[in-house]
């Protein structure tokens, strides 16, 4: 993922996965600094998008192994 479009697509895909498969995590999406910037005109660039993607990925990596349904075992 190097282009802004690729990152946006990956972020959308991961966000939809979280909302569909782990809706209990949706509250963290709303609270993330990227979704609520602390400045009036935030600068969104490749680095910002990569950081946001990695934040989403981190949430899933930490949550999923500890919350697997019994039916999945």
PyMOL CGO cylinders between C-alpha atoms (Angstrom):
from pymol import cmd
from pymol.cgo import CYLINDER

trace = [
    CYLINDER, 0.00, 0.00, 0.00, 1.72, 3.09, -1.19, 0.3, 1, 1, 1, 1, 1, 1,
    CYLINDER, 1.72, 3.09, -1.19, -0.82, 5.38, -2.78, 0.3, 1, 1, 1, 1, 1, 1,
    CYLINDER, -0.82, 5.38, -2.78, -3.45, 7.41, -1.01, 0.3, 1, 1, 1, 1, 1, 1,
    CYLINDER, -3.45, 7.41, -1.01, -6.17, 5.49, -2.85, 0.3, 1, 1, 1, 1, 1, 1,
    CYLINDER, -6.17, 5.49, -2.85, -4.74, 2.12, -1.80, 0.3, 1, 1, 1, 1, 1, 1,
    CYLINDER, -4.74, 2.12, -1.80, -4.54, 3.24, 1.81, 0.3, 1, 1, 1, 1, 1, 1,
    CYLINDER, -4.54, 3.24, 1.81, -8.06, 4.63, 1.76, 0.3, 1, 1, 1, 1, 1, 1,
    CYLINDER, -8.06, 4.63, 1.76, -9.33, 1.37, 0.27, 0.3, 1, 1, 1, 1, 1, 1,
    CYLINDER, -9.33, 1.37, 0.27, -7.50, -0.68, 2.92, 0.3, 1, 1, 1, 1, 1, 1,
    CYLINDER, -7.50, -0.68, 2.92, -8.82, 1.57, 5.70, 0.3, 1, 1, 1, 1, 1, 1,
    CYLINDER, -8.82, 1.57, 5.70, -12.36, 1.26, 4.39, 0.3, 1, 1, 1, 1, 1, 1,
    CYLINDER, -12.36, 1.26, 4.39, -12.05, -2.52, 4.17, 0.3, 1, 1, 1, 1, 1, 1,
    CYLINDER, -12.05, -2.52, 4.17, -10.70, -2.81, 7.70, 0.3, 1, 1, 1, 1, 1, 1,
    CYLINDER, -10.70, -2.81, 7.70, -13.29, -0.39, 9.09, 0.3, 1, 1, 1, 1, 1, 1,
    CYLINDER, -13.29, -0.39, 9.09, -16.09, -2.40, 7.49, 0.3, 1, 1, 1, 1, 1, 1,
    CYLINDER, -16.09, -2.40, 7.49, -14.62, -5.61, 8.89, 0.3, 1, 1, 1, 1, 1, 1,
    CYLINDER, -14.62, -5.61, 8.89, -14.56, -4.13, 12.37, 0.3, 1, 1, 1, 1, 1, 1,
    CYLINDER, -14.56, -4.13, 12.37, -18.12, -2.83, 12.06, 0.3, 1, 1, 1, 1, 1, 1,
    CYLINDER, -18.12, -2.83, 12.06, -19.47, -6.10, 10.64, 0.3, 1, 1, 1, 1, 1, 1,
    CYLINDER, -19.47, -6.10, 10.64, -17.50, -8.72, 12.57, 0.3, 1, 1, 1, 1, 1, 1,
    CYLINDER, -17.50, -8.72, 12.57, -16.62, -6.89, 15.80, 0.3, 1, 1, 1, 1, 1, 1,
    CYLINDER, -16.62, -6.89, 15.80, -19.23, -4.13, 16.27, 0.3, 1, 1, 1, 1, 1, 1,
    CYLINDER, -19.23, -4.13, 16.27, -18.23, -3.79, 19.90, 0.3, 1, 1, 1, 1, 1, 1,
    CYLINDER, -18.23, -3.79, 19.90, -14.99, -2.19, 18.67, 0.3, 1, 1, 1, 1, 1, 1,
    CYLINDER, -14.99, -2.19, 18.67, -16.80, 0.54, 16.72, 0.3, 1, 1, 1, 1, 1, 1,
    CYLINDER, -16.80, 0.54, 16.72, -16.64, 2.86, 19.72, 0.3, 1, 1, 1, 1, 1, 1,
    CYLINDER, -16.64, 2.86, 19.72, -12.84, 2.92, 19.35, 0.3, 1, 1, 1, 1, 1, 1,
    CYLINDER, -12.84, 2.92, 19.35, -13.11, 4.03, 15.73, 0.3, 1, 1, 1, 1, 1, 1,
    CYLINDER, -13.11, 4.03, 15.73, -15.00, 7.12, 16.81, 0.3, 1, 1, 1, 1, 1, 1,
    CYLINDER, -15.00, 7.12, 16.81, -12.50, 7.95, 19.55, 0.3, 1, 1, 1, 1, 1, 1,
    CYLINDER, -12.50, 7.95, 19.55, -9.36, 7.69, 17.41, 0.3, 1, 1, 1, 1, 1, 1,
    CYLINDER, -9.36, 7.69, 17.41, -7.43, 10.98, 16.98, 0.3, 1, 1, 1, 1, 1, 1,
    CYLINDER, -7.43, 10.98, 16.98, -7.51, 10.70, 13.20, 0.3, 1, 1, 1, 1, 1, 1,
    CYLINDER, -7.51, 10.70, 13.20, -11.30, 10.69, 13.20, 0.3, 1, 1, 1, 1, 1, 1,
    CYLINDER, -11.30, 10.69, 13.20, -11.47, 13.61, 15.64, 0.3, 1, 1, 1, 1, 1, 1,
    CYLINDER, -11.47, 13.61, 15.64, -8.50, 15.85, 14.81, 0.3, 1, 1, 1, 1, 1, 1,
    CYLINDER, -8.50, 15.85, 14.81, -7.49, 18.46, 17.34, 0.3, 1, 1, 1, 1, 1, 1,
    CYLINDER, -7.49, 18.46, 17.34, -6.86, 21.14, 14.72, 0.3, 1, 1, 1, 1, 1, 1,
    CYLINDER, -6.86, 21.14, 14.72, -9.22, 23.02, 12.43, 0.3, 1, 1, 1, 1, 1, 1,
    CYLINDER, -9.22, 23.02, 12.43, -7.76, 21.96, 9.07, 0.3, 1, 1, 1, 1, 1, 1,
    CYLINDER, -7.76, 21.96, 9.07, -5.99, 18.65, 9.61, 0.3, 1, 1, 1, 1, 1, 1,
    CYLINDER, -5.99, 18.65, 9.61, -3.44, 17.62, 7.01, 0.3, 1, 1, 1, 1, 1, 1,
    CYLINDER, -3.44, 17.62, 7.01, -4.20, 14.15, 5.70, 0.3, 1, 1, 1, 1, 1, 1,
    CYLINDER, -4.20, 14.15, 5.70, -1.29, 12.59, 3.87, 0.3, 1, 1, 1, 1, 1, 1,
    CYLINDER, -1.29, 12.59, 3.87, 0.23, 9.17, 3.22, 0.3, 1, 1, 1, 1, 1, 1,
    CYLINDER, 0.23, 9.17, 3.22, 1.89, 9.06, 6.65, 0.3, 1, 1, 1, 1, 1, 1,
    CYLINDER, 1.89, 9.06, 6.65, -1.35, 9.99, 8.42, 0.3, 1, 1, 1, 1, 1, 1,
    CYLINDER, -1.35, 9.99, 8.42, -3.25, 7.34, 6.49, 0.3, 1, 1, 1, 1, 1, 1,
    CYLINDER, -3.25, 7.34, 6.49, -0.58, 4.70, 7.19, 0.3, 1, 1, 1, 1, 1, 1,
    CYLINDER, -0.58, 4.70, 7.19, -0.66, 5.55, 10.89, 0.3, 1, 1, 1, 1, 1, 1,
    CYLINDER, -0.66, 5.55, 10.89, -4.44, 5.29, 10.94, 0.3, 1, 1, 1, 1, 1, 1,
    CYLINDER, -4.44, 5.29, 10.94, -4.35, 1.95, 9.10, 0.3, 1, 1, 1, 1, 1, 1,
    CYLINDER, -4.35, 1.95, 9.10, -1.79, 0.62, 11.56, 0.3, 1, 1, 1, 1, 1, 1,
    CYLINDER, -1.79, 0.62, 11.56, -3.97, 1.77, 14.46, 0.3, 1, 1, 1, 1, 1, 1,
    CYLINDER, -3.97, 1.77, 14.46, -6.92, -0.16, 13.07, 0.3, 1, 1, 1, 1, 1, 1,
    CYLINDER, -6.92, -0.16, 13.07, -4.72, -3.18, 12.47, 0.3, 1, 1, 1, 1, 1, 1,
    CYLINDER, -4.72, -3.18, 12.47, -3.40, -2.98, 16.02, 0.3, 1, 1, 1, 1, 1, 1,
    CYLINDER, -3.40, -2.98, 16.02, -6.92, -2.91, 17.46, 0.3, 1, 1, 1, 1, 1, 1,
    CYLINDER, -6.92, -2.91, 17.46, -7.78, -6.10, 15.59, 0.3, 1, 1, 1, 1, 1, 1,
    CYLINDER, -7.78, -6.10, 15.59, -4.51, -7.86, 16.44, 0.3, 1, 1, 1, 1, 1, 1,
    CYLINDER, -4.51, -7.86, 16.44, -4.97, -7.18, 20.13, 0.3, 1, 1, 1, 1, 1, 1,
    CYLINDER, -4.97, -7.18, 20.13, -8.69, -7.90, 20.31, 0.3, 1, 1, 1, 1, 1, 1,
    CYLINDER, -8.69, -7.90, 20.31, -9.36, -10.88, 18.06, 0.3, 1, 1, 1, 1, 1, 1,
    CYLINDER, -9.36, -10.88, 18.06, -7.08, -13.52, 19.66, 0.3, 1, 1, 1, 1, 1, 1,
    CYLINDER, -7.08, -13.52, 19.66, -8.59, -12.80, 23.07, 0.3, 1, 1, 1, 1, 1, 1,
    CYLINDER, -8.59, -12.80, 23.07, -12.22, -12.83, 21.92, 0.3, 1, 1, 1, 1, 1, 1,
    CYLINDER, -12.22, -12.83, 21.92, -12.65, -15.81, 19.65, 0.3, 1, 1, 1, 1, 1, 1,
    CYLINDER, -12.65, -15.81, 19.65, -16.12, -17.32, 19.93, 0.3, 1, 1, 1, 1, 1, 1,
    CYLINDER, -16.12, -17.32, 19.93, -16.35, -20.89, 21.17, 0.3, 1, 1, 1, 1, 1, 1,
    CYLINDER, -16.35, -20.89, 21.17, -17.95, -21.83, 17.85, 0.3, 1, 1, 1, 1, 1, 1,
    CYLINDER, -17.95, -21.83, 17.85, -14.73, -20.74, 16.09, 0.3, 1, 1, 1, 1, 1, 1,
    CYLINDER, -14.73, -20.74, 16.09, -12.54, -23.10, 18.14, 0.3, 1, 1, 1, 1, 1, 1,
]
cmd.load_cgo(trace, "trace")
